[in-house]
């Protein structure tokens, strides 16, 4: 009995076990006490805000230290170019996956086009088209203090890259500044380690809010759409991403085990933001060059949204099926073309999923916008899947691009990821 207790206590000290317990408790509390959901939302928001407060400095210091330590600025440009090309290819494939599975399984067939379980309906007056050209202009911050205050990843990334080039131009005079930045970066990650101790509580709040607020009824009503979406996500991860990792002689499964805490936190909080600093730290610790990690991870959070791409393409076809609107091959190619651009601009914009989705529907001019109300009841559940696929996709992207640049310490990577040795 004593041995069993010791063994149990040993496992309960592991972060991923604590997060799993938090998620499980959250599901039961949300189910049994749905009135608790406003408090649960406060708990979840507090945890996410604690992470958000360090995201901006972590991205900035990681980018600056990575680029200034890279040695060759041509390498930085090459890595950035490879990253953007990879992102475009993968998100286009993700869009194709969403279209193919939605056409094959037809999750919208037989669903009555009425308002959602939340009683919300949409009309054209509620929808504003997404302007991707405005997003491109938005990349360059007009006020860097505001960019840091808002935690705008793309603007911070742009400023960080420009700052790095300017700092590198100082030559030996930059040594004292980079030394200070290295110390400050260590402080930020020490703060992260402190915050992560309460991540099980944050995951509990996230799940209790989701179940308490939206319940299981919405899952039943649109269960076919949810199952189709998650099935597509699993195929994308375990077939496509797995094949990419195998091509580079690496194990996807071992990587997923390595980032299991982050996966559980994302699932509990329904957001990928809380684990951004963790992913940066873990991939760098695993032997990936910091200049690659510093560029690819933050950029991927804006331009490599595989989960969001699957969701967007699938949702358009789903709503077309609900309203019995047949989409021709040309129209579906049009959906791909539109989403290849607008899905990249979804990052950092409130309500971006519905904004991009509505823009696509407006461009097609055949699907009533009122159909968006159907998706509200399950959007929180789908956001969990979107965030999970996005995080896993960005982790794979970083490793693949680092490997293609010979910027991975393979011995270190295999020791930490492939063999799963614990480092203190």
N, C-alpha and C positions, 0 to 999 in steps of 0.2 A: 504493500500500500504506500509506504514511504517512497519507494522507487518510482511508483506511478505519479505521485504528487510532484516529485522532483522533476520528472520528465515533462509533466504538464506545465510546470512553472517555467521550465527552460524554453518551451515552445511559445509560451505567452509573452516572453521577453522579446520575441522576434517581431519586427515592425509589421511585416506583411500579415502575420497571424492576428495582430491587434487590429489592423485595418479590416481584415475579413470578419472579425468579431463585430466591429463597429457597423459594417454593412449589414450583417445578419440582424443585429439588434435594431438597426434603422428600419429594415423591412417589416419586422414584427411590430414595432412601435407605430409606424405609419399606418399599418393595417388595422391594429387594434384601437389606436387612438388617433384617428385622422385629424381631430381638432388640434393636435400638437404641431401641425405642419407650419404655422407661422413662426413658432419658436425654433423649430428645426431649420427653417430658412435663415434665421438670424445666425445660428451656429455655423451653418455652411458658408454663409457670406463672410462671417468673421474670419474663418480659416482661409478662404480664397483671397480676402483682402490682405491678410498677413503675408501670403505668398506674393501677391501683386506688388506689395511695397518694396520688395527687393528684386523684382524681375528687371526693372529698368537699369539699376546699377550693375547687376550681374551680366546682362547682355552687353552693356557698354564696356565694362572692364574686360570681359572675355574676348570681345571683338578687337579691342585695342591691343591687348597683350598677345593675342593670337597673330594679328597682322604684323605688329612690330617685331615679333619674335620669329616670323616666317623667313626672314632673310631676303627672299626674292619676291618682289612685288608682282612679277610676271606669274608666279605660282598662284598668288592670291586671285589675280584676274582669271587664270585658267580654272581654278577651283570654283569660282563664282559662276563662270560660264558653263562648266560641267553640271553644276547644281541646278541652274535654271533649265538647261536642256533636259536633265533627268526628271525634274519636276513636271515639265510640260508633257513628256512622254507618259509618265506614270499617271498623272491626273486624267489625261485623255483616255488611257486604258480603263481607269476607274469609271469614267463617264460611260464608256462602252459596256462595261460590266453591268452598270445600273440599267441601261437601256435593254440589254439582252435578257437579263433575268426578269425584268418587269414585263417584257413582251412574251416570254415563255411561260411564266407562272400566272400572269394576269391577276395581281392582287386586288385591282380595283373592280373586277367584274362582279356584278351582283350587289354592289353597295349603293344604297340610295343617296343621291346628291342633296342631302339636307344639312342643316347647320350642325356643328360639332356638339359633343356632349357638354362643352362649356357654355353653350348658348351663344357663342360668338359667330358673327357672320362678317364677310368681307364684301366690299364693293369697290369700284374703281376709284372712289373718292378717298379710300383708305390707303391706296397703294401709290407709292412714288417709285418711278423707274430708277433702277440702279445705273448711275453714270460712271462707267469705268474710266473715262477720261479724267473725271474729277478725282478719281482714286489715284491715278498716275501723278497728278499735280500734288496730291496730298502726301506723296512719298517724301517730298522735300519739306522739312518743317519750317514754318515761318517764325516759330518761337520754340527754341529747344527746351526752355524751362517748362513750357506747357506740355511738350512731348514727353518729358520725363514725368511730369505730374500726372498725365493721363495714362502713362505706361504704353504709349503707342510704339509697338515693336518695330514696325517698318521705319518710322522716322528716327528712332534711336539707332537702328542698324545703319541707316544712311549717314547720320551724323558721326557714328562711331567709325565707319570706314573712312570718311573724309578726315576726321581727327587723326586716325592712325597714319594716313599718308602724310599729313602735315607734321606729325610728331616724328615720323621716320626721317623726314627731311632735315631734322635738326642734327642728325648724326649722333656723335658721342654725347651731346648735350641732353639727349632724351633719356639717358640712363637713369638719372635721378628721378625723373617723373615716372618712368615705368616701374622703378623700384617701389615708389609710393603706391602705385596702382596695384602691384602684386600683393602688397600688404592689405590694402583695402579690399581686394578681391577675396582674400582669405577670411577677412572679417565677415564679408557678406555670406560666404558659405558656412561659416560658423553659426551665423544667425539662421541660415536655412536648416542646419542640423537641429537647432533648438526648436524651430517652428514645426519640423517634421514629427516631433514627439507628440504633437496634438493632432496629427493627421487622422488617427482613428476616430477622434471626436468629430472632425470635419466630415469624414466619410459617413459617419452615423447620421449627422445632420442632413447631409445631401440625400441619403436614401429615405430617411423618415419624411423629409419634405416631398420628395417625388411620389412616394406611395400614398402619403396622407393627402396631398393636394389633388393628384390625378387618379389615384386608386387603380384597381385592377379592371374596372369596367371598360375603360378606354382601351386596355390591352386586348380585351375580348372583342370589342367592336371592330378594331382595325388590326386584329391579330395577324391576319394574312400578310398585310403590308409589313408589319414588324418582323415576322418570320422571314419574309423574302429579303428584307434589308439585311438582317443579321446573317442569313445564309450567304448572301452575296459578299458581305464583309469577310466571312470566314474563308470563302473561296479565294477572294483577293489576297488575303494574308497567307493562307496555308498552301496555296498553289503558286500564285504569281511571285509574291515576296519570298516564299521558300525557295523557288527555283532560282531567283536572283542571288540569294545568299549561297545556295549550293554551287552556283557558277563560280563564285569567288572562294569556294572551299570552306564555307562557314556554316554553322548551324543556326537556323532561325529559332528553333525550339530552345536552345541554350541561351540565346539572346533574350527571349521572352521570360525565361526563368530569372535571368540577371536583372531584368527591369520589372519584376513581378510586383514590387511595392508600388511603383509608379502606375502600373496597369490597374491595380486595385483602387488606388486613390482617384484615378481618372474615372473609373466606373462609379465610385461612390459619389463624387462631386459633380459628375456630368460635364466636366470641363477639362481641357488639356492644359490650361494655363498653370494650375498648381504644380505641375511636374516639370515645367520648362527648365528651371535651374537645376533640378535633379538630373534630368537627361543630359544636360551639358556636362555636369560633374562626372556622372557615371561613364559616359563615353570617353571623356578625357582620361579618367582614371584607368579605363580599360585599354589605353594605349593609342587611341586616336589622336592625331596631331591637333593641338589646341587651335591652330589657325583654321583648320578645316571645321572643327566642331563649332568654333565661334562664328563662322560664316553660315554653315549649312543649317544648323538647328534653328536659329532665329528666322532665317529666310524661309525655311521649310514651314514654319508656323504660319507664314503668310501665303506662300505660293505652292505648297505641297499638301493640299487638303484632300487627300484621297477619300476619306470617309465622307466629307461634305460633297465631293463630286459624285459619289455613288448615290447619296441621298437626293441630290438635286435632280439628276437625270431620271432616277426611279420615280420621284414624286410627280414629275411632269407627265410621264406615261401613266402612272396610277390615276391621276386626276382626269386624264383623257379617257381612260377606261370607265371611270365613274360616270362621266357625262356621255358615254357612248360616242366619243369623237374619234374616228379612225385617223391615225397619224400615218401619212405616207412615208416611204423611205427617205424622200427628199426633205420632209419636215423633220424627221428624226436626225438626219445629218445636220440640218439647221440647228437643232437643239444642241448637238455636240459642238458646233462652231461657236454658238453663243456662249455656252458654258465654259469652253476652253479659255475664253477671255474673262467673263464676269465672275467665274468661280475664284479666280485669282484675286479679285477685288473684294472678296467677301470678308477678309480679315479686318478686325478692328472696327467694324461698322455694326452698331446695335441693330439687332433684328436682321442681320445680313442674309440669313438663310431664306427668310420669306421675301426679302427685297430682291435677291437674285432670282428666286423662283418666280416671283411675280413678273419681273422683267422679261424672263424667258417666255412666259405665258402671253404677255402683251405683244411680244415680237411675233409669236405664232398666230395670234388673233383668232384662235379657234376654241380655246378652253376658257370657260367663265372663271373670273377671279374669285367668285364666291366659294369655289371649291377649296381654297386655302384654309377655310374654317375647319374642314374635316381633319386637317393635320395637327391642329393645336393640341388636341387631347393626348396625342402620342408623341409630340415633338420632344418632350423632356426625355422619354425613353429612347427615342432615336438619337438624341444628342449624346447619350452615353456611348452608343455604337460609333457615331461620327468621331467623337473625341478619341476613342480607343484606336480606331483605324488610323487616324491622323498621327497619333503619337508613335505607334508601331512603324508606320510608313516613314516618318522622319528619322527614327532611330536607324532603320535599315538604310535609308538614303545616305546618312552621315557615314556609316561604316563602309558602304559600297564606294562612295566617292573618295574616302580616305584610302581605301584599299587600292583603288585605281591610280591613286597618286603615290603609292608606296609610302603613305603617311600613317601607317599603323605599326606599332611595335607588336609584331605577331606573337612573340613569346609572352609578353605581358597580357595580350588579349586572350590567348589560350589559357593562361594561368587563371585569370579572373572570370572569364566568360565560359570558355569551353570546359574547364575543369571545375569551375565554381568554387575556387578557393576564397575563403573569407579573409579580408584585409582590414586591420584595425588601424 
